[in-house]
Amino acid sequence: MSTAGGGRRRQAQVSRRISFSASHRLYSKFLSDEENLKLFGKCSNPNGHGHNYKGGDYAAP
C-alpha cells in the first residue's frame, strides 16, 4: 500500500465523552423525618440527592 507524504500512514482515533446525572433518596417510611435525617444524612432529602458522572470511550485502531 502506498502512502502520501513520505511513507507515513495517518491514524485516526475515535472517542466519545458522555455525562449524566443520577439522583436517589434513602428513606424509611417506618422512621420519622428526623430519624431518617440522622440515619441517612443528606441522602434522605425529600427532593433527592444527586451525583454527576463523566466518562468516555476510546477505540484503538
N, CA, C and O atoms as a printed pandas DataFrame, in Angstrom:
     atom_number atom_name residue_name chain_id  residue_number  x_coord  y_coord  z_coord
0              1         N          MET        A               1    0.842   -1.175    0.000
1              2        CA          MET        A               1    0.000    0.000    0.000
2              3         C          MET        A               1    0.880    1.227    0.000
3              4         O          MET        A               1    1.776    1.360    0.833
4              5         N          SER        A               2    0.627    2.118   -0.927
5              6        CA          SER        A               2    1.419    3.337   -0.968
6              7         C          SER        A               2    0.755    4.409   -0.122
7              8         O          SER        A               2   -0.468    4.453    0.005
8              9         N          THR        A               3    1.575    5.265    0.451
9             10        CA          THR        A               3    1.063    6.354    1.275
10            11         C          THR        A               3    1.653    7.659    0.794
11            12         O          THR        A               3    2.781    7.707    0.305
12            13         N          ALA        A               4    0.881    8.712    0.939
13            14        CA          ALA        A               4    1.360   10.037    0.554
14            15         C          ALA        A               4    2.122   10.646    1.715
15            16         O          ALA        A               4    1.937   10.251    2.866
16            17         N          GLY        A               5    2.968   11.599    1.414
17            18        CA          GLY        A               5    3.643   12.336    2.480
18            19         C          GLY        A               5    4.853   11.638    3.049
19            20         O          GLY        A               5    5.068   11.688    4.260
20            21         N          GLY        A               6    5.641   10.998    2.238
21            22        CA          GLY        A               6    6.897   10.439    2.727
22            23         C          GLY        A               6    6.774    9.075    3.373
23            24         O          GLY        A               6    7.637    8.703    4.169
24            25         N          GLY        A               7    5.743    8.318    3.064
25            26        CA          GLY        A               7    5.665    6.958    3.566
26            27         C          GLY        A               7    5.037    6.814    4.949
27            28         O          GLY        A               7    5.001    5.702    5.474
28            29         N          ARG        A               8    4.550    7.866    5.547
29            30        CA          ARG        A               8    3.929    7.765    6.876
30            31         C          ARG        A               8    2.423    7.589    6.723
31            32         O          ARG        A               8    1.787    8.276    5.924
32            33         N          ARG        A               9    1.868    6.681    7.481
33            34        CA          ARG        A               9    0.422    6.457    7.458
34            35         C          ARG        A               9   -0.241    7.309    8.528
35            36         O          ARG        A               9    0.291    7.472    9.626
36            37         N          ARG        A              10   -1.369    7.834    8.207
37            38        CA          ARG        A              10   -2.140    8.603    9.194
38            39         C          ARG        A              10   -3.013    7.655   10.003
39            40         O          ARG        A              10   -3.551    6.676    9.486
40            41         N          GLN        A              11   -3.135    7.969   11.264
41            42        CA          GLN        A              11   -4.002    7.183   12.129
42            43         C          GLN        A              11   -5.067    8.100   12.714
43            44         O          GLN        A              11   -4.814    9.268   13.008
44            45         N          ALA        A              12   -6.232    7.559   12.870
45            46        CA          ALA        A              12   -7.336    8.300   13.477
46            47         C          ALA        A              12   -7.724    7.630   14.789
47            48         O          ALA        A              12   -7.628    6.411   14.931
48            49         N          GLN        A              13   -8.152    8.422   15.719
49            50        CA          GLN        A              13   -8.647    7.907   16.988
50            51         C          GLN        A              13  -10.106    8.320   17.116
51            52         O          GLN        A              13  -10.490    9.438   16.775
52            53         N          VAL        A              14  -10.893    7.403   17.606
53            54        CA          VAL        A              14  -12.307    7.667   17.810
54            55         C          VAL        A              14  -12.575    7.670   19.304
55            56         O          VAL        A              14  -12.222    6.722   20.006
56            57         N          SER        A              15  -13.190    8.720   19.782
57            58        CA          SER        A              15  -13.515    8.779   21.199
58            59         C          SER        A              15  -14.887    9.434   21.374
59            60         O          SER        A              15  -15.386   10.131   20.491
60            61         N          ARG        A              16  -15.468    9.186   22.531
61            62        CA          ARG        A              16  -16.767    9.754   22.842
62            63         C          ARG        A              16  -16.787   10.098   24.325
63            64         O          ARG        A              16  -16.372    9.294   25.159
64            65         N          ARG        A              17  -17.265   11.283   24.649
65            66        CA          ARG        A              17  -17.382   11.717   26.029
66            67         C          ARG        A              17  -18.858   11.836   26.375
67            68         O          ARG        A              17  -19.642   12.418   25.625
68            69         N          ILE        A              18  -19.224   11.275   27.521
69            70        CA          ILE        A              18  -20.609   11.356   27.955
70            71         C          ILE        A              18  -20.662   11.888   29.381
71            72         O          ILE        A              18  -19.707   11.746   30.145
72            73         N          SER        A              19  -21.766   12.487   29.723
73            74        CA          SER        A              19  -22.001   12.899   31.101
74            75         C          SER        A              19  -23.481   12.703   31.404
75            76         O          SER        A              19  -24.333   12.856   30.529
76            77         N          PHE        A              20  -23.768   12.366   32.639
77            78        CA          PHE        A              20  -25.159   12.211   33.048
78            79         C          PHE        A              20  -25.274   12.444   34.542
79            80         O          PHE        A              20  -24.288   12.375   35.277
80            81         N          SER        A              21  -26.470   12.715   34.970
81            82        CA          SER        A              21  -26.763   12.942   36.378
82            83         C          SER        A              21  -27.700   11.848   36.869
83            84         O          SER        A              21  -28.543   11.349   36.122
84            85         N          ALA        A              22  -27.541   11.489   38.121
85            86        CA          ALA        A              22  -28.421   10.495   38.741
86            87         C          ALA        A              22  -28.732   10.950   40.161
87            88         O          ALA        A              22  -27.890   11.548   40.831
88            89         N          SER        A              23  -29.938   10.664   40.607
89            90        CA          SER        A              23  -30.286   11.033   41.978
90            91         C          SER        A              23  -30.962    9.860   42.672
91            92         O          SER        A              23  -31.461    8.934   42.033
92            93         N          HIS        A              24  -30.962    9.927   43.988
93            94        CA          HIS        A              24  -31.606    8.903   44.790
94            95         C          HIS        A              24  -32.043    9.514   46.109
95            96         O          HIS        A              24  -31.640   10.620   46.469
96            97         N          ARG        A              25  -32.863    8.780   46.806
97            98        CA          ARG        A              25  -33.273    9.189   48.152
98            99         C          ARG        A              25  -33.300    7.947   49.024
99           100         O          ARG        A              25  -33.937    6.952   48.679
100          101         N          LEU        A              26  -32.614    8.006   50.142
101          102        CA          LEU        A              26  -32.660    6.930   51.124
102          103         C          LEU        A              26  -33.639    7.352   52.210
103          104         O          LEU        A              26  -33.479    8.394   52.845
104          105         N          TYR        A              27  -34.655    6.519   52.408
105          106        CA          TYR        A              27  -35.728    6.910   53.300
106          107         C          TYR        A              27  -36.484    5.661   53.756
107          108         O          TYR        A              27  -36.716    4.749   52.963
108          109         N          SER        A              28  -36.856    5.624   54.999
109          110        CA          SER        A              28  -37.691    4.550   55.512
110          111         C          SER        A              28  -39.017    5.135   55.977
111          112         O          SER        A              28  -39.041    6.070   56.777
112          113         N          LYS        A              29  -40.117    4.587   55.479
113          114        CA          LYS        A              29  -41.433    5.093   55.883
114          115         C          LYS        A              29  -41.751    4.730   57.341
115          116         O          LYS        A              29  -42.714    5.241   57.914
116          117         N          PHE        A              30  -40.947    3.855   57.929
117          118        CA          PHE        A              30  -41.154    3.449   59.312
118          119         C          PHE        A              30  -40.460    4.393   60.305
119          120         O          PHE        A              30  -40.626    4.255   61.517
120          121         N          LEU        A              31  -39.678    5.356   59.780
121          122        CA          LEU        A              31  -38.960    6.315   60.630
122          123         C          LEU        A              31  -39.517    7.713   60.423
123          124         O          LEU        A              31  -40.089    8.014   59.376
124          125         N          SER        A              32  -39.348    8.561   61.424
125          126        CA          SER        A              32  -39.742    9.962   61.288
126          127         C          SER        A              32  -38.734   10.689   60.391
127          128         O          SER        A              32  -37.664   10.157   60.094
128          129         N          ASP        A              33  -39.080   11.902   59.965
129          130        CA          ASP        A              33  -38.147   12.692   59.152
130          131         C          ASP        A              33  -36.837   12.922   59.896
131          132         O          ASP        A              33  -35.762   12.866   59.299
132          133         N          GLU        A              34  -36.926   13.181   61.204
133          134        CA          GLU        A              34  -35.717   13.407   61.996
134          135         C          GLU        A              34  -34.852   12.154   62.075
135          136         O          GLU        A              34  -33.627   12.228   61.975
136          137         N          GLU        A              35  -35.501   10.997   62.257
137          138        CA          GLU        A              35  -34.744    9.738   62.332
138          139         C          GLU        A              35  -34.103    9.404   60.984
139          140         O          GLU        A              35  -32.968    8.929   60.936
140          141         N          ASN        A              36  -34.825    9.650   59.896
141          142        CA          ASN        A              36  -34.258    9.428   58.567
142          143         C          ASN        A              36  -33.062   10.334   58.337
143          144         O          ASN        A              36  -32.044    9.892   57.806
144          145         N          LEU        A              37  -33.171   11.594   58.730
145          146        CA          LEU        A              37  -32.061   12.530   58.562
146          147         C          LEU        A              37  -30.849   12.081   59.369
147          148         O          LEU        A              37  -29.718   12.141   58.887
148          149         N          LYS        A              38  -31.085   11.633   60.590
149          150        CA          LYS        A              38  -29.971   11.172   61.429
150          151         C          LYS        A              38  -29.309    9.927   60.829
151          152         O          LYS        A              38  -28.084    9.810   60.837
152          153         N          LEU        A              39  -30.116    9.005   60.312
153          154        CA          LEU        A              39  -29.592    7.752   59.792
154          155         C          LEU        A              39  -28.961    7.908   58.413
155          156         O          LEU        A              39  -27.882    7.369   58.169
156          157         N          PHE        A              40  -29.621    8.642   57.497
157          158        CA          PHE        A              40  -29.188    8.712   56.097
158          159         C          PHE        A              40  -28.546   10.040   55.703
159          160         O          PHE        A              40  -28.016   10.164   54.599
160          161         N          GLY        A              41  -28.587   11.028   56.586
161          162        CA          GLY        A              41  -27.964   12.323   56.283
162          163         C          GLY        A              41  -28.600   12.990   55.076
163          164         O          GLY        A              41  -29.815   12.919   54.890
164          165         N          LYS        A              42  -27.775   13.642   54.249
165          166        CA          LYS        A              42  -28.299   14.388   53.103
166          167         C          LYS        A              42  -28.963   13.498   52.064
167          168         O          LYS        A              42  -29.680   13.991   51.193
168          169         N          CYS        A              43  -28.736   12.216   52.145
169          170        CA          CYS        A              43  -29.370   11.289   51.192
170          171         C          CYS        A              43  -30.856   11.091   51.483
171          172         O          CYS        A              43  -31.556   10.465   50.688
172          173         N          SER        A              44  -31.350   11.613   52.606
173          174        CA          SER        A              44  -32.776   11.490   52.921
174          175         C          SER        A              44  -33.562   12.736   52.509
175          176         O          SER        A              44  -34.746   12.846   52.826
176          177         N          ASN        A              45  -32.938   13.654   51.824
177          178        CA          ASN        A              45  -33.594   14.886   51.363
178          179         C          ASN        A              45  -34.840   14.526   50.548
179          180         O          ASN        A              45  -34.748   13.699   49.641
180          181         N          PRO        A              46  -36.015   15.130   50.848
181          182        CA          PRO        A              46  -37.244   14.823   50.097
182          183         C          PRO        A              46  -37.126   15.082   48.588
183          184         O          PRO        A              46  -37.838   14.457   47.801
184          185         N          ASN        A              47  -36.250   15.982   48.185
185          186        CA          ASN        A              47  -36.059   16.275   46.765
186          187         C          ASN        A              47  -34.982   15.398   46.124
187          188         O          ASN        A              47  -34.687   15.541   44.937
188          189         N          GLY        A              48  -34.411   14.512   46.892
189          190        CA          GLY        A              48  -33.374   13.628   46.369
190          191         C          GLY        A              48  -31.977   14.190   46.581
191          192         O          GLY        A              48  -31.806   15.346   46.970
192          193         N          HIS        A              49  -31.004   13.370   46.325
193          194        CA          HIS        A              49  -29.589   13.703   46.462
194          195         C          HIS        A              49  -28.914   13.193   45.199
195          196         O          HIS        A              49  -29.053   12.017   44.859
196          197         N          GLY        A              50  -28.190   14.050   44.501
197          198        CA          GLY        A              50  -27.688   13.660   43.187
198          199         C          GLY        A              50  -26.187   13.629   43.053
199          200         O          GLY        A              50  -25.443   14.136   43.893
200          201         N          HIS        A              51  -25.771   13.016   41.965
201          202        CA          HIS        A              51  -24.367   12.909   41.582
202          203         C          HIS        A              51  -24.252   13.162   40.087
203          204         O          HIS        A              51  -25.153   12.811   39.325
204          205         N          ASN        A              52  -23.164   13.761   39.670
205          206        CA          ASN        A              52  -22.866   13.968   38.255
206          207         C          ASN        A              52  -21.708   13.052   37.875
207          208         O          ASN        A              52  -20.719   12.944   38.601
208          209         N          TYR        A              53  -21.846   12.400   36.737
209          210        CA          TYR        A              53  -20.837   11.460   36.272
210          211         C          TYR        A              53  -20.335   11.867   34.892
211          212         O          TYR        A              53  -21.101   12.362   34.065
212          213         N          LYS        A              54  -19.064   11.658   34.655
213          214        CA          LYS        A              54  -18.463   11.885   33.343
214          215         C          LYS        A              54  -17.660   10.653   32.971
215          216         O          LYS        A              54  -17.020   10.036   33.822
216          217         N          GLY        A              55  -17.698   10.303   31.708
217          218        CA          GLY        A              55  -16.958    9.135   31.260
218          219         C          GLY        A              55  -16.665    9.245   29.782
219          220         O          GLY        A              55  -17.025   10.229   29.135
220          221         N          GLY        A              56  -16.020    8.244   29.261
221          222        CA          GLY        A              56  -15.707    8.258   27.846
222          223         C          GLY        A              56  -15.264    6.907   27.344
223          224         O          GLY        A              56  -14.935    5.995   28.103
224          225         N          ASP        A              57  -15.271    6.821   26.051
225          226        CA          ASP        A              57  -14.833    5.625   25.343
226          227         C          ASP        A              57  -13.657    5.981   24.461
227          228         O          ASP        A              57  -13.535    7.111   23.989
228          229         N          TYR        A              58  -12.808    5.021   24.246
229          230        CA          TYR        A              58  -11.696    5.206   23.320
230          231         C          TYR        A              58  -11.550    3.918   22.535
231          232         O          TYR        A              58  -11.435    2.837   23.113
232          233         N          ALA        A              59  -11.554    4.034   21.241
233          234        CA          ALA        A              59  -11.387    2.856   20.384
234          235         C          ALA        A              59  -10.033    2.932   19.692
235          236         O          ALA        A              59   -9.767    3.862   18.931
236          237         N          ALA        A              60   -9.190    1.960   19.957
237          238        CA          ALA        A              60   -7.871    1.920   19.327
238          239         C          ALA        A              60   -7.999    1.397   17.901
239          240         O          ALA        A              60   -8.835    0.534   17.634
240          241         N          PRO        A              61   -7.183    1.908   16.983
241          242        CA          PRO        A              61   -7.241    1.434   15.586
242          243         C          PRO        A              61   -6.758    0.000   15.452
243          244         O          PRO        A              61   -6.743   -0.547   14.349
